[in-house]
Amino acid sequence: MRKRITALALVCIASLFGSAAKGAQPAAHLQGFDGAAGWINSPPLEPAQLRGHVVLVDFWEYTCINCLRTLPYLREWYRRYRDHGFTIVGVHAPEFDFSAEPANVAAAAQRLGVVWPIALDNGFSIWKRYGNNVWPHEYLYDQNGDLVESVPGEGNYPQTEAQIQALLKSADPRLALPPVMALLPQDSYDKPGAVCYPQTPELLVGRRPIADASFTNDPARDTNYADGDSSHRDGAIYLQGYWHLTREAAVSGGGDGYAALRYHAIALDAVMKPEDGGPIHIDVTQDGKPVAKSDAGKDLRYDAQGRSYVVVDTARAYDLIMNAHFGEYELKLFPKGNGLGIYDFAFESCEIPQK
């Protein structure tokens, strides 16, 4: 059974932008989308055009793993109810420079099956107007534009769908609607009996010191890092070989280097980008060996010799590890070539224990 994080610890915290909305209350009425840098799947929308519809405003970011895991529900709700007066407006607020590029968001939307209107909130003006401070965050508004429900993060899916149905039936009691969809297997964390273990916090690579950097390192230039520490600290990033740092990422400079990370969790995703266009082959090991197939995330592959690897061909989140058991592990990424940007590591650690 695939494990998931709990609905109590399920958000990509917007540490850079949270201060703008700190202490703010959710918008009690449907707000405008002025300030969008552009729109995908739709011309610009205004609240007056949405009056009479049940509207779900979804703040998301296409590399945020918690946002990605809401999408199966949003896709199904949009399919079920769009012809009955329901719509979704996605507000895409970028966490990284590359995720502010409209072409990247459009490609991600197509890949992920996001077909509803998306406002590109590159300046976070819509974000601030709604008093938002996390990804994902769902705001459900009734046909008059009044807030019915505010759900930060993952979870609460059956309750939200029941609210959507109740609002639609209030306008047309004759509507015949399907049963509320059951939780997907990966969302068993929302069921009784789920256990959530402590996990390594999310690591934004460009905003953390590299553990084995010396005082002589020039972050802007390729530096030959020497990982001489045989005992790595949990949650610290160690580099070997040529790398340079940007304000958002560690970027490989070629050679036989690696990035190492000791962590405790069940699952691990990494946001990575081929800085020179890619694709880039990265060998992946856990505890000094190829990742066991029972512990592999969906983006991991295997060669004829049984070596585990991932191919980074676009800027996105890569699902690397889904361990069979919670524990402490050592991950290493060995890029075969220069230009691999590593931006973020995110973890999850909830499961329903096997009896």
N, C-alpha and C positions, 0 to 999 in steps of 0.2 A: 504494500500500500504506500502510495506516494505521500510524503509528509509535507506539512505546510506550516507557515508561521501563524501564530495566534492573532485573532482580531484585536488583541490588546497591544500588539507591537508590530504593526502592519503598514507603517507609512514611511515614505521617503521624506525625512524631515528637511525642510527648506531652511537650513541654518544661515544661508547667505541673505535670505529675503524675509525670514520670519519676523525680524524686528519691525518691518514696515507694517505688519498686521498683528503685532503682539497685543494680545488682550482684546482684539477686535471680535465683534459678534458676527455670526453669519448674516449675510444680507437677507432681511426679512421679506424683501420683494425682489422680483426678477430685475436684474440690472442690465444696463446696456453693455455692448461689446466694443464701444469706442476705444480706439488706441490699438486695435489689432493691426499687426504688420501685414496681414493678408488672410485669406480664407482658403480652405481646401474643401472640396465637395459641395460648395455652395457659394453664392454671392453673399455679401455682408448681410447680416440679420440684425433686426432691431426688436426690442420687446413687443412693440405694437403688432409686428407680424406674427408673433407667437401667441398672442392672446387667444384664448379658447382652446389651447393645447396644454396637455400635461407635459412639462419640460424638465428634463434631467440635465443639469449643467455639470459636466465632468471635467474637473481639473486633473490633467495627466501630463506625463512626460514619457516619450517612447523608449527611453532606456531604464526607467524605474520599474524594477521587477514587481513591486506591489501594484503598480498601475497595470502592467501587462496581465496580471492575474485577475483583474476585474473584467477584462475584455470578453471572455466567453459569455458572461452574464449580460453585459451590455449588448453584445451582438444578438443574442437570443431575444432580449426584450425589444430591441429595435425591430427585429423581424416579426415578432408576435403582434406588436401594438402600434406600429407606425401608421397603419391604415385605420386606426380607431381613435386618432387624436393625440398620439404620444410622439414626442421627438426628443432627441439628444442633441445638445450642443457641446462639443468638446472644446475645451480651452487648453491649448498646448503651451505650457510655460517651460522654457528650456533650462536644464541644469548645466549644460556644457555649451561651449561656443558652437560646436558642430551640430548640436541639436536645436539650434536657432536657425539653421539653414532651411528655407522652405522646401528645397528639393529633397533633403534628407527626411523631413517630416512626411512629405507626400509619398516617398518610397516606403517609409515605415507603415503609413496608413494603408497603403495597398497591400503590403506583405501581411499585415495583421488583420485585414478585413474590416477596417474602420471606415464605414461608408457614410456616416452621418456628418453634418457640418462641423468643421474644425476652425476655430479662430486661433491665429498665431499670436500669442501674447508675449512677444519677445521682450517688451519693456516692462512686463509685470503690472501694467496699468489695470487690466481687468482683474487680475489676482488681488490687487489692493482694494479695488472697488467692492469685491465680494468679501473682504476681510479674511482671505484665505492664508494658510501658512503651512500646508502639507500637500504632498502628492501621495496617493490620489485623494480627491475629496468630491463627493457627490452631493449636489444640492437639488432637491426635488421640489418643484413649484406646481401649484394647481393651475386650473384654467384661468384664474384671475391674476396669476403672477405672484401669489402668496406662498411663502416658504412652508412646506409641509414636513420636510425631513432633511437633516444635514448629517451625512455619514462620512467622517474622516477615515480614510484607509479602507482596508479590505473588510469583508464580512457583512453581516446583516442582509444578505441577498434575499432570502425568502420574505423577510419583513418589507424590504423595499419593493419587491414585485407585488406583494399584497397591497401596498399603498397605491401603486400605479393602477392596479385593477380597480380598487375602490374609487379612485378619482375618475377613471373612465366610466365606471358604472353609474356614478353620480350624475353624469351628463346623459347617459343612455342606459337605463336599467335593463333594457332588453338585450344588451350585449351578452353573447355567449363566449366566455373566455376560457382558456385551457387551465388545468391545474397549475399552481405555482411550481416552477421547476425545482427539482431536488438539488441539494448541494452536489457539486461535482466531487469525484473521489479525492482530488488534490486539496479539497477544502474541508477535509474531515476535522481540521482543527476547530471548527465551529460546532462540533458534535460533543455530546457528553463523554467524559473519559479522556479527552485529549490532555496530553502532558507537554508542557513547554519548558525546555531546558534553557539555562543561561547560554548566551552565545556571544561570539566576538562581535563588537559593534561594527557597523558599516564603515568602510575605509575609503575616503575620497583621497586618491593617491597624491594629487597635486597639492593637497592642503595638509599633508603630514610630512614630518622630516623622515628621510630615508635613514634607517637604523644604523647602517654602516658607512654613512657619509662622513668624510673627514673635514676638518675646518678649512682645508685647502681646496675643497671641491668648488668648481664654478658651475652652478646648476645650468647655466645657459649653454655650456659646451659639453661635448662628449667627454665623459670622464671614465677612466678605467677603474671601476669599483672592484674591491677585493673582499669577498665575503669570508672572513677568517673566523667567524663566530660559530662554533660547533653547537651552541645551545641558543637557539633563537627564541626571542620573547614572543608570546602570543600577541597577535594583533599588530606586529611591527613588520615593515617591509624591508627586505634585504636585497641588494643587487650584486650581481657578479658580471664583470665584463663592461663593455662600453654602453653607457646610457647617458642621456641628458634629461633634465627636468624642465617642464613648463609649469605654468601656474595651475594647470589642470591634470597633468599626466607625467608618467615616466615613459620615455621614448627610447627604444632600443637603437643602438648604434652599430649593430653588426657584430660579428665574431661569435664566440661560443658562450655567450653570457646567459644569465637567467635572472628571474625575479622569484624570490622565495617568500613564503608567508606561512607562519604557524597560526592555526585557528582552531576554535572549538565550535562545532555546529553540526547539523545534519547536511544542509545544502549550501552551495556556494555558486554565485553568479559573478561574472566579471564583465564590466563595460570596457570594450576594447575597440580600437580603430586602426585601420591601415593608413598611416599618415601620408604615404606616398601613393596611395591608390589601391595597393594590395593586388592579389590576396597574399597573406602571410601564413606560413605553416608554423605552428607552435606545438612542440612536444610537451605533454603534460604528465607529470608524475605526482604520486601521492605517497609519502613516506618512503621515498627513494625508489619506487617501482611504478610501472604502468598502473594506471587506475583500474582497479578491478571492475569488470563489466557490471557487477551488482551495485557498484557505487557511481556509475557514470551518469552524468547529466545528458540531456537530449542532444546537445551540440557536440558531444565528444565522439570521435571516430577511432578506428583501430586499423593499423596496417597489417600486412601479411605476417609480420613477425610478432604481432600482438602488442605493439607499442601504441599508447593512447596519444591522441593529438586533436587539435582543433584548427580549423582554417578560418582566419579572420579576413573576411572579404568586404565588410561594410561596418560602419560605426554603429554598434548596438550592444545590447546585453547578451552575453553568451552563458548558457546554462551548462556549467562544467561538471559539477559534483552533486550527486544525490546519494549520500551515504546510506547504507542499509541500517546503520546504527549511529546514534549520537556518540561523539567522542572528540578527542584532540588529534589533529592531523597536521602534516606539513605538505603544502602544495608548492610545486615549482613549475614555472613556465619557461620554456627554452625556445625563444623565437629564432627561426632560421632565416636570418636576414635583418636588415635595419628597418626602422620606421614603424615598429609596433608601438602604439600608444596604449598604455594601461591607465584607465581613469578611475575605476571604482571596483571595490569588492563588496558584495552584499551577502548576507547569511540568513538562514532560517533554521529553526530547531524545535518544531513541534510535531508530535505524532500521537496516534492512538496505539499504545503499547500492544504488542502481540501477546495473546494469552496462550 
